[in-house]
Amino acid sequence: MRKRRCPQCEIPSFYVKNEKGERLLVYVYEDGVVRPKDPEADTAGFDLTEVFCLGCSWHGSPKRCR
């Protein structure tokens, strides 16, 4: 399945945050699903409705990724 990219800098790497401010590296796939880079990682407690780009200052809904 193809990974979506940042609309600003075109890289496919993102992260999400939890309430403590901890980060989890994720990819956004073409079906709009946010999945952790490490398949064994637990996404419980992380807000998957907002992703942050690792390459620039862009952040927003996974649906806005290209």
PQR file of N, CA, C, O and H, with PARSE charges and radii, in Angstrom:
ATOM      1  N   MET A   1       0.838  -1.173   0.000 -0.4000 1.5000
ATOM      2  CA  MET A   1       0.000   0.000   0.000 -0.0000 2.0000
ATOM      3  C   MET A   1       0.893   1.250   0.000  0.5500 1.7000
ATOM      4  O   MET A   1       1.927   1.280   0.666 -0.5500 1.4000
ATOM      5  N   ARG A   2       0.497   2.239  -0.725 -0.4000 1.5000
ATOM      6  CA  ARG A   2       1.280   3.457  -0.900 -0.0000 2.0000
ATOM      7  C   ARG A   2       1.119   4.420   0.285  0.5500 1.7000
ATOM      8  O   ARG A   2       0.031   4.566   0.842 -0.5500 1.4000
ATOM      9  H   ARG A   2      -0.344   2.214  -1.266  0.4000 1.0000
ATOM     10  N   LYS A   3       2.230   5.071   0.653 -0.4000 1.5000
ATOM     11  CA  LYS A   3       2.217   6.040   1.751 -0.0000 2.0000
ATOM     12  C   LYS A   3       1.892   7.428   1.206  0.5500 1.7000
ATOM     13  O   LYS A   3       2.353   7.821   0.135 -0.5500 1.4000
ATOM     14  H   LYS A   3       3.113   4.953   0.200  0.4000 1.0000
ATOM     15  N   ARG A   4       1.092   8.150   1.967 -0.4000 1.5000
ATOM     16  CA  ARG A   4       0.818   9.550   1.633 -0.0000 2.0000
ATOM     17  C   ARG A   4       1.985  10.398   2.103  0.5500 1.7000
ATOM     18  O   ARG A   4       2.765   9.986   2.961 -0.5500 1.4000
ATOM     19  H   ARG A   4       0.717   7.831   2.838  0.4000 1.0000
ATOM     20  N   ARG A   5       2.094  11.590   1.530 -0.4000 1.5000
ATOM     21  CA  ARG A   5       3.213  12.474   1.819 -0.0000 2.0000
ATOM     22  C   ARG A   5       2.734  13.818   2.369  0.5500 1.7000
ATOM     23  O   ARG A   5       1.572  14.194   2.217 -0.5500 1.4000
ATOM     24  H   ARG A   5       1.461  11.925   0.833  0.4000 1.0000
ATOM     25  N   CYS A   6       3.650  14.518   3.002 -0.4000 1.5000
ATOM     26  CA  CYS A   6       3.372  15.851   3.530 -0.0000 2.0000
ATOM     27  C   CYS A   6       3.026  16.782   2.366  0.5500 1.7000
ATOM     28  O   CYS A   6       3.735  16.787   1.359 -0.5500 1.4000
ATOM     29  H   CYS A   6       4.594  14.212   3.125  0.4000 1.0000
ATOM     30  N   PRO A   7       1.962  17.560   2.480 -0.5600 1.5000
ATOM     31  CA  PRO A   7       1.593  18.471   1.400  0.2800 2.0000
ATOM     32  C   PRO A   7       2.572  19.642   1.239  0.5500 1.7000
ATOM     33  O   PRO A   7       2.550  20.334   0.222 -0.5500 1.4000
ATOM     34  N   GLN A   8       3.415  19.857   2.226 -0.4000 1.5000
ATOM     35  CA  GLN A   8       4.351  20.983   2.174 -0.0000 2.0000
ATOM     36  C   GLN A   8       5.743  20.564   1.694  0.5500 1.7000
ATOM     37  O   GLN A   8       6.311  21.216   0.817 -0.5500 1.4000
ATOM     38  H   GLN A   8       3.434  19.294   3.052  0.4000 1.0000
ATOM     39  N   CYS A   9       6.302  19.483   2.257 -0.4000 1.5000
ATOM     40  CA  CYS A   9       7.688  19.117   1.925 -0.0000 2.0000
ATOM     41  C   CYS A   9       7.819  17.763   1.227  0.5500 1.7000
ATOM     42  O   CYS A   9       8.920  17.378   0.836 -0.5500 1.4000
ATOM     43  H   CYS A   9       5.841  18.954   2.970  0.4000 1.0000
ATOM     44  N   GLU A  10       6.717  17.042   1.068 -0.4000 1.5000
ATOM     45  CA  GLU A  10       6.667  15.792   0.296 -0.0000 2.0000
ATOM     46  C   GLU A  10       7.371  14.587   0.922  0.5500 1.7000
ATOM     47  O   GLU A  10       7.671  13.635   0.201 -0.5500 1.4000
ATOM     48  H   GLU A  10       5.822  17.355   1.387  0.4000 1.0000
ATOM     49  N   ILE A  11       7.649  14.583   2.231 -0.4000 1.5000
ATOM     50  CA  ILE A  11       8.215  13.373   2.827 -0.0000 2.0000
ATOM     51  C   ILE A  11       7.086  12.548   3.448  0.5500 1.7000
ATOM     52  O   ILE A  11       6.060  13.114   3.825 -0.5500 1.4000
ATOM     53  H   ILE A  11       7.405  15.356   2.817  0.4000 1.0000
ATOM     54  N   PRO A  12       7.247  11.224   3.567 -0.5600 1.5000
ATOM     55  CA  PRO A  12       6.168  10.377   4.081  0.2800 2.0000
ATOM     56  C   PRO A  12       6.204  10.126   5.592  0.5500 1.7000
ATOM     57  O   PRO A  12       5.399   9.344   6.097 -0.5500 1.4000
ATOM     58  N   SER A  13       7.112  10.766   6.315 -0.4000 1.5000
ATOM     59  CA  SER A  13       7.293  10.469   7.743 -0.0000 2.0000
ATOM     60  C   SER A  13       6.585  11.488   8.625  0.5500 1.7000
ATOM     61  O   SER A  13       6.763  12.698   8.477 -0.5500 1.4000
ATOM     62  H   SER A  13       7.766  11.401   5.904  0.4000 1.0000
ATOM     63  N   PHE A  14       5.783  10.972   9.542 -0.4000 1.5000
ATOM     64  CA  PHE A  14       5.011  11.801  10.457 -0.0000 2.0000
ATOM     65  C   PHE A  14       5.140  11.261  11.868  0.5500 1.7000
ATOM     66  O   PHE A  14       5.688  10.180  12.084 -0.5500 1.4000
ATOM     67  H   PHE A  14       5.638   9.989   9.662  0.4000 1.0000
ATOM     68  N   TYR A  15       4.628  12.026  12.833 -0.4000 1.5000
ATOM     69  CA  TYR A  15       4.492  11.525  14.191 -0.0000 2.0000
ATOM     70  C   TYR A  15       3.164  12.002  14.750  0.5500 1.7000
ATOM     71  O   TYR A  15       2.572  12.964  14.260 -0.5500 1.4000
ATOM     72  H   TYR A  15       4.183  12.904  12.657  0.4000 1.0000
ATOM     73  N   VAL A  16       2.708  11.309  15.788 -0.4000 1.5000
ATOM     74  CA  VAL A  16       1.510  11.694  16.526 -0.0000 2.0000
ATOM     75  C   VAL A  16       1.917  11.861  17.985  0.5500 1.7000
ATOM     76  O   VAL A  16       2.957  11.358  18.410 -0.5500 1.4000
ATOM     77  H   VAL A  16       3.189  10.528  16.186  0.4000 1.0000
ATOM     78  N   LYS A  17       1.092  12.570  18.744 -0.4000 1.5000
ATOM     79  CA  LYS A  17       1.389  12.828  20.158 -0.0000 2.0000
ATOM     80  C   LYS A  17       0.294  12.259  21.049  0.5500 1.7000
ATOM     81  O   LYS A  17      -0.841  12.051  20.619 -0.5500 1.4000
ATOM     82  H   LYS A  17       0.247  12.979  18.399  0.4000 1.0000
ATOM     83  N   ASN A  18       0.665  12.014  22.302 -0.4000 1.5000
ATOM     84  CA  ASN A  18      -0.330  11.655  23.313 -0.0000 2.0000
ATOM     85  C   ASN A  18      -0.456  12.814  24.295  0.5500 1.7000
ATOM     86  O   ASN A  18       0.160  13.860  24.091 -0.5500 1.4000
ATOM     87  H   ASN A  18       1.587  12.183  22.652  0.4000 1.0000
ATOM     88  N   GLU A  19      -1.229  12.652  25.341 -0.4000 1.5000
ATOM     89  CA  GLU A  19      -1.466  13.733  26.307 -0.0000 2.0000
ATOM     90  C   GLU A  19      -0.194  14.166  27.028  0.5500 1.7000
ATOM     91  O   GLU A  19      -0.079  15.319  27.444 -0.5500 1.4000
ATOM     92  H   GLU A  19      -1.730  11.802  25.508  0.4000 1.0000
ATOM     93  N   LYS A  20       0.754  13.255  27.177 -0.4000 1.5000
ATOM     94  CA  LYS A  20       2.011  13.566  27.856 -0.0000 2.0000
ATOM     95  C   LYS A  20       3.007  14.268  26.940  0.5500 1.7000
ATOM     96  O   LYS A  20       4.064  14.709  27.391 -0.5500 1.4000
ATOM     97  H   LYS A  20       0.661  12.319  26.838  0.4000 1.0000
ATOM     98  N   GLY A  21       2.673  14.374  25.651 -0.4000 1.5000
ATOM     99  CA  GLY A  21       3.582  14.989  24.692 -0.0000 2.0000
ATOM    100  C   GLY A  21       4.565  14.012  24.068  0.5500 1.7000
ATOM    101  O   GLY A  21       5.448  14.411  23.308 -0.5500 1.4000
ATOM    102  H   GLY A  21       1.814  14.016  25.284  0.4000 1.0000
ATOM    103  N   GLU A  22       4.411  12.732  24.390 -0.4000 1.5000
ATOM    104  CA  GLU A  22       5.281  11.714  23.802 -0.0000 2.0000
ATOM    105  C   GLU A  22       4.940  11.559  22.325  0.5500 1.7000
ATOM    106  O   GLU A  22       3.798  11.761  21.912 -0.5500 1.4000
ATOM    107  H   GLU A  22       3.694  12.408  25.007  0.4000 1.0000
ATOM    108  N   ARG A  23       5.936  11.200  21.547 -0.4000 1.5000
ATOM    109  CA  ARG A  23       5.759  11.064  20.100 -0.0000 2.0000
ATOM    110  C   ARG A  23       5.832   9.605  19.675  0.5500 1.7000
ATOM    111  O   ARG A  23       6.536   8.795  20.277 -0.5500 1.4000
ATOM    112  H   ARG A  23       6.864  11.036  21.882  0.4000 1.0000
ATOM    113  N   LEU A  24       5.085   9.293  18.620 -0.4000 1.5000
ATOM    114  CA  LEU A  24       5.115   7.964  18.008 -0.0000 2.0000
ATOM    115  C   LEU A  24       5.246   8.176  16.506  0.5500 1.7000
ATOM    116  O   LEU A  24       4.423   8.859  15.898 -0.5500 1.4000
ATOM    117  H   LEU A  24       4.513   9.951  18.131  0.4000 1.0000
ATOM    118  N   LEU A  25       6.282   7.590  15.908 -0.4000 1.5000
ATOM    119  CA  LEU A  25       6.487   7.718  14.473 -0.0000 2.0000
ATOM    120  C   LEU A  25       5.446   6.910  13.721  0.5500 1.7000
ATOM    121  O   LEU A  25       5.189   5.750  14.044 -0.5500 1.4000
ATOM    122  H   LEU A  25       6.951   7.035  16.403  0.4000 1.0000
ATOM    123  N   VAL A  26       4.843   7.543  12.704 -0.4000 1.5000
ATOM    124  CA  VAL A  26       3.770   6.896  11.941 -0.0000 2.0000
ATOM    125  C   VAL A  26       3.900   7.196  10.452  0.5500 1.7000
ATOM    126  O   VAL A  26       4.630   8.096  10.037 -0.5500 1.4000
ATOM    127  H   VAL A  26       5.051   8.485  12.442  0.4000 1.0000
ATOM    128  N   TYR A  27       3.173   6.418   9.672 -0.4000 1.5000
ATOM    129  CA  TYR A  27       2.966   6.664   8.249 -0.0000 2.0000
ATOM    130  C   TYR A  27       1.463   6.804   8.030  0.5500 1.7000
ATOM    131  O   TYR A  27       0.668   6.219   8.766 -0.5500 1.4000
ATOM    132  H   TYR A  27       2.581   5.687  10.010  0.4000 1.0000
ATOM    133  N   VAL A  28       1.082   7.568   7.032 -0.4000 1.5000
ATOM    134  CA  VAL A  28      -0.314   7.687   6.626 -0.0000 2.0000
ATOM    135  C   VAL A  28      -0.418   6.991   5.275  0.5500 1.7000
ATOM    136  O   VAL A  28       0.296   7.344   4.336 -0.5500 1.4000
ATOM    137  H   VAL A  28       1.728   8.043   6.435  0.4000 1.0000
ATOM    138  N   TYR A  29      -1.296   6.012   5.176 -0.4000 1.5000
ATOM    139  CA  TYR A  29      -1.434   5.248   3.944 -0.0000 2.0000
ATOM    140  C   TYR A  29      -2.563   5.791   3.082  0.5500 1.7000
ATOM    141  O   TYR A  29      -3.415   6.546   3.550 -0.5500 1.4000
ATOM    142  H   TYR A  29      -1.876   5.725   5.938  0.4000 1.0000
ATOM    143  N   GLU A  30      -2.555   5.391   1.811 -0.4000 1.5000
ATOM    144  CA  GLU A  30      -3.490   5.957   0.837 -0.0000 2.0000
ATOM    145  C   GLU A  30      -4.952   5.761   1.206  0.5500 1.7000
ATOM    146  O   GLU A  30      -5.810   6.495   0.717 -0.5500 1.4000
ATOM    147  H   GLU A  30      -1.863   4.777   1.430  0.4000 1.0000
ATOM    148  N   ASP A  31      -5.254   4.789   2.057 -0.4000 1.5000
ATOM    149  CA  ASP A  31      -6.630   4.606   2.508 -0.0000 2.0000
ATOM    150  C   ASP A  31      -6.973   5.524   3.681  0.5500 1.7000
ATOM    151  O   ASP A  31      -8.078   5.469   4.222 -0.5500 1.4000
ATOM    152  H   ASP A  31      -4.557   4.193   2.455  0.4000 1.0000
ATOM    153  N   GLY A  32      -5.993   6.386   4.075 -0.4000 1.5000
ATOM    154  CA  GLY A  32      -6.218   7.350   5.155 -0.0000 2.0000
ATOM    155  C   GLY A  32      -5.929   6.822   6.541  0.5500 1.7000
ATOM    156  O   GLY A  32      -6.097   7.540   7.527 -0.5500 1.4000
ATOM    157  H   GLY A  32      -5.096   6.431   3.636  0.4000 1.0000
ATOM    158  N   VAL A  33      -5.497   5.579   6.632 -0.4000 1.5000
ATOM    159  CA  VAL A  33      -5.228   4.962   7.925 -0.0000 2.0000
ATOM    160  C   VAL A  33      -3.834   5.363   8.407  0.5500 1.7000
ATOM    161  O   VAL A  33      -2.869   5.351   7.642 -0.5500 1.4000
ATOM    162  H   VAL A  33      -5.360   4.995   5.831  0.4000 1.0000
ATOM    163  N   VAL A  34      -3.750   5.717   9.688 -0.4000 1.5000
ATOM    164  CA  VAL A  34      -2.475   6.062  10.325 -0.0000 2.0000
ATOM    165  C   VAL A  34      -1.972   4.812  11.032  0.5500 1.7000
ATOM    166  O   VAL A  34      -2.651   4.250  11.892 -0.5500 1.4000
ATOM    167  H   VAL A  34      -4.534   5.727  10.309  0.4000 1.0000
ATOM    168  N   ARG A  35      -0.762   4.385  10.652 -0.4000 1.5000
ATOM    169  CA  ARG A  35      -0.179   3.178  11.248 -0.0000 2.0000
ATOM    170  C   ARG A  35       1.215   3.503  11.772  0.5500 1.7000
ATOM    171  O   ARG A  35       1.941   4.283  11.155 -0.5500 1.4000
ATOM    172  H   ARG A  35      -0.210   4.841   9.954  0.4000 1.0000
ATOM    173  N   PRO A  36       1.595   2.914  12.902 -0.5600 1.5000
ATOM    174  CA  PRO A  36       2.937   3.174  13.432  0.2800 2.0000
ATOM    175  C   PRO A  36       4.016   2.617  12.506  0.5500 1.7000
ATOM    176  O   PRO A  36       3.812   1.611  11.827 -0.5500 1.4000
ATOM    177  N   LYS A  37       5.159   3.284  12.494 -0.4000 1.5000
ATOM    178  CA  LYS A  37       6.301   2.818  11.699 -0.0000 2.0000
ATOM    179  C   LYS A  37       6.717   1.430  12.178  0.5500 1.7000
ATOM    180  O   LYS A  37       7.006   0.548  11.369 -0.5500 1.4000
ATOM    181  H   LYS A  37       5.324   4.101  13.046  0.4000 1.0000
ATOM    182  N   ASP A  38       6.747   1.244  13.491 -0.4000 1.5000
ATOM    183  CA  ASP A  38       7.038  -0.061  14.085 -0.0000 2.0000
ATOM    184  C   ASP A  38       5.711  -0.807  14.244  0.5500 1.7000
ATOM    185  O   ASP A  38       4.883  -0.402  15.060 -0.5500 1.4000
ATOM    186  H   ASP A  38       6.512   1.961  14.148  0.4000 1.0000
ATOM    187  N   PRO A  39       5.491  -1.873  13.495 -0.5600 1.5000
ATOM    188  CA  PRO A  39       4.203  -2.588  13.554  0.2800 2.0000
ATOM    189  C   PRO A  39       3.839  -3.110  14.942  0.5500 1.7000
ATOM    190  O   PRO A  39       2.670  -3.387  15.209 -0.5500 1.4000
ATOM    191  N   GLU A  40       4.810  -3.244  15.811 -0.4000 1.5000
ATOM    192  CA  GLU A  40       4.574  -3.769  17.161 -0.0000 2.0000
ATOM    193  C   GLU A  40       4.183  -2.662  18.150  0.5500 1.7000
ATOM    194  O   GLU A  40       3.768  -2.957  19.271 -0.5500 1.4000
ATOM    195  H   GLU A  40       5.759  -3.019  15.594  0.4000 1.0000
ATOM    196  N   ALA A  41       4.312  -1.406  17.750 -0.4000 1.5000
ATOM    197  CA  ALA A  41       4.031  -0.277  18.650 -0.0000 2.0000
ATOM    198  C   ALA A  41       2.536  -0.171  18.940  0.5500 1.7000
ATOM    199  O   ALA A  41       1.694  -0.462  18.091 -0.5500 1.4000
ATOM    200  H   ALA A  41       4.649  -1.166  16.839  0.4000 1.0000
ATOM    201  N   ASP A  42       2.237   0.252  20.154 -0.4000 1.5000
ATOM    202  CA  ASP A  42       0.850   0.415  20.599 -0.0000 2.0000
ATOM    203  C   ASP A  42       0.421   1.871  20.383  0.5500 1.7000
ATOM    204  O   ASP A  42       1.110   2.789  20.829 -0.5500 1.4000
ATOM    205  H   ASP A  42       2.921   0.489  20.844  0.4000 1.0000
ATOM    206  N   THR A  43      -0.696   2.086  19.713 -0.4000 1.5000
ATOM    207  CA  THR A  43      -1.189   3.437  19.461 -0.0000 2.0000
ATOM    208  C   THR A  43      -2.178   3.925  20.520  0.5500 1.7000
ATOM    209  O   THR A  43      -2.710   5.029  20.401 -0.5500 1.4000
ATOM    210  H   THR A  43      -1.255   1.341  19.351  0.4000 1.0000
ATOM    211  N   ALA A  44      -2.429   3.125  21.542 -0.4000 1.5000
ATOM    212  CA  ALA A  44      -3.378   3.506  22.592 -0.0000 2.0000
ATOM    213  C   ALA A  44      -2.920   4.798  23.263  0.5500 1.7000
ATOM    214  O   ALA A  44      -1.765   4.920  23.673 -0.5500 1.4000
ATOM    215  H   ALA A  44      -1.997   2.228  21.638  0.4000 1.0000
ATOM    216  N   GLY A  45      -3.827   5.750  23.369 -0.4000 1.5000
ATOM    217  CA  GLY A  45      -3.545   7.017  24.019 -0.0000 2.0000
ATOM    218  C   GLY A  45      -3.003   8.094  23.082  0.5500 1.7000
ATOM    219  O   GLY A  45      -2.859   9.248  23.486 -0.5500 1.4000
ATOM    220  H   GLY A  45      -4.765   5.651  23.037  0.4000 1.0000
ATOM    221  N   PHE A  46      -2.705   7.733  21.846 -0.4000 1.5000
ATOM    222  CA  PHE A  46      -2.195   8.705  20.884 -0.0000 2.0000
ATOM    223  C   PHE A  46      -3.341   9.247  20.033  0.5500 1.7000
ATOM    224  O   PHE A  46      -4.253   8.514  19.654 -0.5500 1.4000
ATOM    225  H   PHE A  46      -2.822   6.796  21.518  0.4000 1.0000
ATOM    226  N   ASP A  47      -3.275  10.540  19.744 -0.4000 1.5000
ATOM    227  CA  ASP A  47      -4.301  11.198  18.934 -0.0000 2.0000
ATOM    228  C   ASP A  47      -3.967  10.968  17.457  0.5500 1.7000
ATOM    229  O   ASP A  47      -3.038  11.580  16.930 -0.5500 1.4000
ATOM    230  H   ASP A  47      -2.533  11.136  20.052  0.4000 1.0000
ATOM    231  N   LEU A  48      -4.707  10.105  16.801 -0.4000 1.5000
ATOM    232  CA  LEU A  48      -4.460   9.765  15.404 -0.0000 2.0000
ATOM    233  C   LEU A  48      -5.209  10.683  14.440  0.5500 1.7000
ATOM    234  O   LEU A  48      -5.195  10.453  13.231 -0.5500 1.4000
ATOM    235  H   LEU A  48      -5.462   9.608  17.229  0.4000 1.0000
ATOM    236  N   THR A  49      -5.863  11.725  14.966 -0.4000 1.5000
ATOM    237  CA  THR A  49      -6.607  12.651  14.112 -0.0000 2.0000
ATOM    238  C   THR A  49      -5.753  13.831  13.660  0.5500 1.7000
ATOM    239  O   THR A  49      -6.163  14.598  12.790 -0.5500 1.4000
ATOM    240  H   THR A  49      -5.874  11.912  15.948  0.4000 1.0000
ATOM    241  N   GLU A  50      -4.563  13.978  14.250 -0.4000 1.5000
ATOM    242  CA  GLU A  50      -3.648  15.049  13.846 -0.0000 2.0000
ATOM    243  C   GLU A  50      -2.243  14.475  13.731  0.5500 1.7000
ATOM    244  O   GLU A  50      -1.728  13.878  14.676 -0.5500 1.4000
ATOM    245  H   GLU A  50      -4.230  13.354  14.957  0.4000 1.0000
ATOM    246  N   VAL A  51      -1.625  14.661  12.561 -0.4000 1.5000
ATOM    247  CA  VAL A  51      -0.259  14.198  12.340 -0.0000 2.0000
ATOM    248  C   VAL A  51       0.669  15.394  12.180  0.5500 1.7000
ATOM    249  O   VAL A  51       0.259  16.460  11.721 -0.5500 1.4000
ATOM    250  H   VAL A  51      -2.044  15.146  11.793  0.4000 1.0000
ATOM    251  N   PHE A  52       1.922  15.200  12.565 -0.4000 1.5000
ATOM    252  CA  PHE A  52       2.947  16.229  12.497 -0.0000 2.0000
ATOM    253  C   PHE A  52       4.061  15.731  11.588  0.5500 1.7000
ATOM    254  O   PHE A  52       4.517  14.597  11.732 -0.5500 1.4000
ATOM    255  H   PHE A  52       2.255  14.335  12.938  0.4000 1.0000
ATOM    256  N   CYS A  53       4.499  16.562  10.660 -0.4000 1.5000
ATOM    257  CA  CYS A  53       5.552  16.190   9.716 -0.0000 2.0000
ATOM    258  C   CYS A  53       6.906  16.208  10.414  0.5500 1.7000
ATOM    259  O   CYS A  53       7.176  17.089  11.231 -0.5500 1.4000
ATOM    260  H   CYS A  53       4.129  17.484  10.543  0.4000 1.0000
ATOM    261  N   LEU A  54       7.756  15.237  10.093 -0.4000 1.5000
ATOM    262  CA  LEU A  54       9.108  15.202  10.639 -0.0000 2.0000
ATOM    263  C   LEU A  54      10.073  16.103   9.874  0.5500 1.7000
ATOM    264  O   LEU A  54      11.162  16.398  10.368 -0.5500 1.4000
ATOM    265  H   LEU A  54       7.537  14.522   9.429  0.4000 1.0000
ATOM    266  N   GLY A  55       9.691  16.544   8.680 -0.4000 1.5000
ATOM    267  CA  GLY A  55      10.603  17.308   7.847 -0.0000 2.0000
ATOM    268  C   GLY A  55      10.384  18.809   7.842  0.5500 1.7000
ATOM    269  O   GLY A  55      11.273  19.560   7.440 -0.5500 1.4000
ATOM    270  H   GLY A  55       8.806  16.305   8.279  0.4000 1.0000
ATOM    271  N   CYS A  56       9.216  19.259   8.282 -0.4000 1.5000
ATOM    272  CA  CYS A  56       8.921  20.694   8.262 -0.0000 2.0000
ATOM    273  C   CYS A  56       7.943  21.016   9.388  0.5500 1.7000
ATOM    274  O   CYS A  56       7.747  20.198  10.287 -0.5500 1.4000
ATOM    275  H   CYS A  56       8.494  18.649   8.608  0.4000 1.0000
ATOM    276  N   SER A  57       7.342  22.168   9.352 -0.4000 1.5000
ATOM    277  CA  SER A  57       6.457  22.598  10.434 -0.0000 2.0000
ATOM    278  C   SER A  57       4.985  22.249  10.198  0.5500 1.7000
ATOM    279  O   SER A  57       4.129  22.627  10.999 -0.5500 1.4000
ATOM    280  H   SER A  57       7.501  22.833   8.622  0.4000 1.0000
ATOM    281  N   TRP A  58       4.678  21.533   9.109 -0.4000 1.5000
ATOM    282  CA  TRP A  58       3.290  21.238   8.788 -0.0000 2.0000
ATOM    283  C   TRP A  58       2.694  20.247   9.788  0.5500 1.7000
ATOM    284  O   TRP A  58       3.366  19.322  10.246 -0.5500 1.4000
ATOM    285  H   TRP A  58       5.373  21.227   8.458  0.4000 1.0000
ATOM    286  N   HIS A  59       1.418  20.462  10.114 -0.4000 1.5000
ATOM    287  CA  HIS A  59       0.638  19.481  10.879 -0.0000 2.0000
ATOM    288  C   HIS A  59      -0.817  19.655  10.500  0.5500 1.7000
ATOM    289  O   HIS A  59      -1.249  20.737  10.103 -0.5500 1.4000
ATOM    290  H   HIS A  59       0.872  21.213   9.741  0.4000 1.0000
ATOM    291  N   GLY A  60      -1.561  18.578  10.627 -0.4000 1.5000
ATOM    292  CA  GLY A  60      -2.975  18.637  10.288 -0.0000 2.0000
ATOM    293  C   GLY A  60      -3.591  17.255  10.211  0.5500 1.7000
ATOM    294  O   GLY A  60      -3.014  16.272  10.674 -0.5500 1.4000
ATOM    295  H   GLY A  60      -1.210  17.699  10.950  0.4000 1.0000
ATOM    296  N   SER A  61      -4.753  17.200   9.627 -0.4000 1.5000
ATOM    297  CA  SER A  61      -5.498  15.960   9.482 -0.0000 2.0000
ATOM    298  C   SER A  61      -4.792  15.022   8.505  0.5500 1.7000
ATOM    299  O   SER A  61      -4.256  15.475   7.494 -0.5500 1.4000
ATOM    300  H   SER A  61      -5.222  17.999   9.251  0.4000 1.0000
ATOM    301  N   PRO A  62      -4.785  13.728   8.794 -0.5600 1.5000
ATOM    302  CA  PRO A  62      -4.198  12.774   7.855  0.2800 2.0000
ATOM    303  C   PRO A  62      -4.864  12.828   6.475  0.5500 1.7000
ATOM    304  O   PRO A  62      -4.242  12.470   5.474 -0.5500 1.4000
ATOM    305  N   LYS A  63      -6.114  13.269   6.417 -0.4000 1.5000
ATOM    306  CA  LYS A  63      -6.829  13.362   5.144 -0.0000 2.0000
ATOM    307  C   LYS A  63      -6.243  14.428   4.223  0.5500 1.7000
ATOM    308  O   LYS A  63      -6.457  14.386   3.011 -0.5500 1.4000
ATOM    309  H   LYS A  63      -6.619  13.560   7.230  0.4000 1.0000
ATOM    310  N   ARG A  64      -5.504  15.386   4.792 -0.4000 1.5000
ATOM    311  CA  ARG A  64      -4.906  16.447   3.988 -0.0000 2.0000
ATOM    312  C   ARG A  64      -3.575  16.043   3.372  0.5500 1.7000
ATOM    313  O   ARG A  64      -3.035  16.768   2.536 -0.5500 1.4000
ATOM    314  H   ARG A  64      -5.331  15.420   5.777  0.4000 1.0000
ATOM    315  N   CYS A  65      -3.041  14.902   3.772 -0.4000 1.5000
ATOM    316  CA  CYS A  65      -1.778  14.425   3.194 -0.0000 2.0000
ATOM    317  C   CYS A  65      -2.016  13.992   1.748  0.5500 1.7000
ATOM    318  O   CYS A  65      -3.107  13.553   1.383 -0.5500 1.4000
ATOM    319  H   CYS A  65      -3.479  14.313   4.451  0.4000 1.0000
ATOM    320  N   ARG A  66      -0.971  14.126   0.939 -0.4000 1.5000
ATOM    321  CA  ARG A  66      -1.088  13.769  -0.478 -0.0000 2.0000
ATOM    322  C   ARG A  66      -0.798  12.314  -0.716  0.5500 1.7000
ATOM    323  O   ARG A  66      -0.852  11.851  -1.855 -0.5500 1.4000
ATOM    324  H   ARG A  66      -0.085  14.483   1.235  0.4000 1.0000
TER
END
